[in-house]
Amino acid sequence: MTRNWTANFAKIALACATLAACDSLVRFRSDTIVCAKNGAGIQAIKIQERSGKKDLSFQRNNQVYKMELKTDAPGQISGRYKDLEIEINTDAEELAIQAIFGNQFFKLNCASETSFTM
Protein backbone atom coordinates (compact mmCIF):
# COMPACT_ATOMS: atom_id res chain seq x y z
CA MET A 1 0.00 0.00 0.00
CA THR A 2 2.82 2.43 0.82
CA ARG A 3 4.47 1.61 -2.48
CA ASN A 4 1.28 2.47 -4.46
CA TRP A 5 0.82 5.68 -2.49
CA THR A 6 4.42 6.73 -3.17
CA ALA A 7 4.11 5.98 -6.88
CA ASN A 8 0.82 7.91 -7.14
CA PHE A 9 2.28 10.84 -5.21
CA ALA A 10 5.29 10.92 -7.55
CA LYS A 11 3.01 10.95 -10.62
CA ILE A 12 0.92 13.78 -9.20
CA ALA A 13 4.03 15.78 -8.25
CA LEU A 14 5.48 15.30 -11.74
CA ALA A 15 2.21 16.42 -13.38
CA CYS A 16 2.04 19.54 -11.17
CA ALA A 17 5.67 20.42 -11.88
CA THR A 18 5.10 20.02 -15.62
CA LEU A 19 2.05 22.29 -15.56
CA ALA A 20 3.80 24.88 -13.39
CA ALA A 21 6.74 25.02 -15.82
CA CYS A 22 4.49 25.67 -18.81
CA ASP A 23 4.40 29.50 -19.18
CA SER A 24 2.08 29.46 -22.17
CA LEU A 25 -0.71 27.76 -20.19
CA VAL A 26 -2.87 30.65 -18.98
CA ARG A 27 -6.24 29.86 -17.44
CA PHE A 28 -7.05 33.43 -16.41
CA ARG A 29 -5.66 36.86 -17.26
CA SER A 30 -6.91 40.29 -16.23
CA ASP A 31 -5.51 43.62 -17.47
CA THR A 32 -6.71 46.91 -16.04
CA ILE A 33 -6.06 50.08 -18.02
CA VAL A 34 -6.53 53.39 -16.19
CA CYS A 35 -7.42 56.48 -18.23
CA ALA A 36 -6.82 60.16 -17.59
CA LYS A 37 -9.88 62.42 -17.43
CA ASN A 38 -11.50 62.51 -20.88
CA GLY A 39 -14.63 63.73 -22.67
CA ALA A 40 -16.07 60.21 -22.88
CA GLY A 41 -15.95 59.90 -19.08
CA ILE A 42 -14.10 56.57 -19.22
CA GLN A 43 -12.12 56.01 -16.04
CA ALA A 44 -10.77 52.50 -16.67
CA ILE A 45 -10.95 49.60 -19.12
CA LYS A 46 -10.62 45.96 -18.13
CA ILE A 47 -9.72 43.07 -20.44
CA GLN A 48 -10.25 39.61 -18.96
CA GLU A 49 -9.42 36.30 -20.58
CA ARG A 50 -10.74 33.08 -19.13
CA SER A 51 -10.11 29.76 -20.90
CA GLY A 52 -9.45 31.52 -24.21
CA LYS A 53 -12.60 33.70 -24.08
CA LYS A 54 -12.11 37.47 -23.70
CA ASP A 55 -14.41 39.95 -21.99
CA LEU A 56 -14.13 43.71 -22.25
CA SER A 57 -15.61 46.18 -19.77
CA PHE A 58 -15.18 49.82 -18.86
CA GLN A 59 -15.81 52.04 -15.87
CA ARG A 60 -17.62 55.38 -16.17
CA ASN A 61 -19.02 57.41 -13.25
CA ASN A 62 -17.85 54.63 -10.89
CA GLN A 63 -20.12 52.10 -12.66
CA VAL A 64 -18.79 49.08 -14.56
CA TYR A 65 -20.33 48.21 -17.94
CA LYS A 66 -19.71 45.00 -19.89
CA MET A 67 -19.15 45.51 -23.61
CA GLU A 68 -20.06 43.35 -26.59
CA LEU A 69 -16.79 42.17 -28.12
CA LYS A 70 -16.50 43.29 -31.76
CA THR A 71 -12.87 42.54 -32.65
CA ASP A 72 -10.45 40.16 -30.99
CA ALA A 73 -7.39 39.94 -33.21
CA PRO A 74 -3.70 39.77 -32.28
CA GLY A 75 -2.74 43.28 -31.18
CA GLN A 76 -6.25 44.69 -31.37
CA ILE A 77 -9.45 44.42 -29.37
CA SER A 78 -12.63 46.45 -29.63
CA GLY A 79 -16.05 46.46 -28.06
CA ARG A 80 -19.38 48.22 -28.03
CA TYR A 81 -21.84 49.25 -25.34
CA LYS A 82 -24.94 51.15 -26.51
CA ASP A 83 -23.60 54.29 -28.23
CA LEU A 84 -19.97 53.84 -27.06
CA GLU A 85 -17.28 52.01 -29.02
CA ILE A 86 -13.75 51.45 -27.74
CA GLU A 87 -10.83 50.25 -29.86
CA ILE A 88 -7.51 49.25 -28.27
CA ASN A 89 -4.30 48.69 -30.22
CA THR A 90 -1.94 46.73 -27.97
CA ASP A 91 0.87 46.38 -30.52
CA ALA A 92 1.95 50.03 -30.23
CA GLU A 93 4.79 51.01 -27.88
CA GLU A 94 2.21 52.90 -25.85
CA LEU A 95 -1.40 51.80 -25.66
CA ALA A 96 -3.39 53.42 -28.46
CA ILE A 97 -7.01 53.70 -27.33
CA GLN A 98 -9.81 55.41 -29.22
CA ALA A 99 -13.42 55.87 -28.25
CA ILE A 100 -16.47 56.95 -30.21
CA PHE A 101 -19.26 58.20 -27.96
CA GLY A 102 -22.37 59.07 -29.93
CA ASN A 103 -20.94 61.02 -32.85
CA GLN A 104 -17.84 62.30 -30.98
CA PHE A 105 -14.35 60.83 -31.39
CA PHE A 106 -11.90 60.71 -28.48
CA LYS A 107 -8.28 59.61 -28.33
CA LEU A 108 -7.79 58.41 -24.76
CA ASN A 109 -4.66 58.86 -22.69
CA CYS A 110 -4.46 55.60 -20.73
CA ALA A 111 -1.80 53.44 -19.11
CA SER A 112 -1.80 49.78 -18.15
CA GLU A 113 -1.93 49.73 -14.37
CA THR A 114 -2.27 46.11 -13.36
CA SER A 115 -1.94 42.76 -15.03
CA PHE A 116 -2.75 39.47 -13.32
CA THR A 117 -2.15 36.03 -14.82
CA MET A 118 -2.93 32.62 -13.37
C-alpha positions as CSV (number, residue, x, y, z in Angstrom):
1,M,0.0,0.0,0.0
2,T,2.8,2.4,0.8
3,R,4.5,1.6,-2.5
4,N,1.3,2.5,-4.5
5,W,0.8,5.7,-2.5
6,T,4.4,6.7,-3.2
7,A,4.1,6.0,-6.9
8,N,0.8,7.9,-7.1
9,F,2.3,10.8,-5.2
10,A,5.3,10.9,-7.6
11,K,3.0,11.0,-10.6
12,I,0.9,13.8,-9.2
13,A,4.0,15.8,-8.3
14,L,5.5,15.3,-11.7
15,A,2.2,16.4,-13.4
16,C,2.0,19.5,-11.2
17,A,5.7,20.4,-11.9
18,T,5.1,20.0,-15.6
19,L,2.1,22.3,-15.6
20,A,3.8,24.9,-13.4
21,A,6.7,25.0,-15.8
22,C,4.5,25.7,-18.8
23,D,4.4,29.5,-19.2
24,S,2.1,29.5,-22.2
25,L,-0.7,27.8,-20.2
26,V,-2.9,30.6,-19.0
27,R,-6.2,29.9,-17.4
28,F,-7.0,33.4,-16.4
29,R,-5.7,36.9,-17.3
30,S,-6.9,40.3,-16.2
31,D,-5.5,43.6,-17.5
32,T,-6.7,46.9,-16.0
33,I,-6.1,50.1,-18.0
34,V,-6.5,53.4,-16.2
35,C,-7.4,56.5,-18.2
36,A,-6.8,60.2,-17.6
37,K,-9.9,62.4,-17.4
38,N,-11.5,62.5,-20.9
39,G,-14.6,63.7,-22.7
40,A,-16.1,60.2,-22.9
41,G,-16.0,59.9,-19.1
42,I,-14.1,56.6,-19.2
43,Q,-12.1,56.0,-16.0
44,A,-10.8,52.5,-16.7
45,I,-10.9,49.6,-19.1
46,K,-10.6,46.0,-18.1
47,I,-9.7,43.1,-20.4
48,Q,-10.3,39.6,-19.0
49,E,-9.4,36.3,-20.6
50,R,-10.7,33.1,-19.1
51,S,-10.1,29.8,-20.9
52,G,-9.4,31.5,-24.2
53,K,-12.6,33.7,-24.1
54,K,-12.1,37.5,-23.7
55,D,-14.4,39.9,-22.0
56,L,-14.1,43.7,-22.2
57,S,-15.6,46.2,-19.8
58,F,-15.2,49.8,-18.9
59,Q,-15.8,52.0,-15.9
60,R,-17.6,55.4,-16.2
61,N,-19.0,57.4,-13.2
62,N,-17.8,54.6,-10.9
63,Q,-20.1,52.1,-12.7
64,V,-18.8,49.1,-14.6
65,Y,-20.3,48.2,-17.9
66,K,-19.7,45.0,-19.9
67,M,-19.1,45.5,-23.6
68,E,-20.1,43.4,-26.6
69,L,-16.8,42.2,-28.1
70,K,-16.5,43.3,-31.8
71,T,-12.9,42.5,-32.6
72,D,-10.4,40.2,-31.0
73,A,-7.4,39.9,-33.2
74,P,-3.7,39.8,-32.3
75,G,-2.7,43.3,-31.2
76,Q,-6.3,44.7,-31.4
77,I,-9.5,44.4,-29.4
78,S,-12.6,46.5,-29.6
79,G,-16.0,46.5,-28.1
80,R,-19.4,48.2,-28.0
81,Y,-21.8,49.2,-25.3
82,K,-24.9,51.1,-26.5
83,D,-23.6,54.3,-28.2
84,L,-20.0,53.8,-27.1
85,E,-17.3,52.0,-29.0
86,I,-13.8,51.4,-27.7
87,E,-10.8,50.3,-29.9
88,I,-7.5,49.3,-28.3
89,N,-4.3,48.7,-30.2
90,T,-1.9,46.7,-28.0
91,D,0.9,46.4,-30.5
92,A,2.0,50.0,-30.2
93,E,4.8,51.0,-27.9
94,E,2.2,52.9,-25.8
95,L,-1.4,51.8,-25.7
96,A,-3.4,53.4,-28.5
97,I,-7.0,53.7,-27.3
98,Q,-9.8,55.4,-29.2
99,A,-13.4,55.9,-28.2
100,I,-16.5,57.0,-30.2
101,F,-19.3,58.2,-28.0
102,G,-22.4,59.1,-29.9
103,N,-20.9,61.0,-32.8
104,Q,-17.8,62.3,-31.0
105,F,-14.4,60.8,-31.4
106,F,-11.9,60.7,-28.5
107,K,-8.3,59.6,-28.3
108,L,-7.8,58.4,-24.8
109,N,-4.7,58.9,-22.7
110,C,-4.5,55.6,-20.7
111,A,-1.8,53.4,-19.1
112,S,-1.8,49.8,-18.2
113,E,-1.9,49.7,-14.4
114,T,-2.3,46.1,-13.4
115,S,-1.9,42.8,-15.0
116,F,-2.8,39.5,-13.3
117,T,-2.2,36.0,-14.8
118,M,-2.9,32.6,-13.4
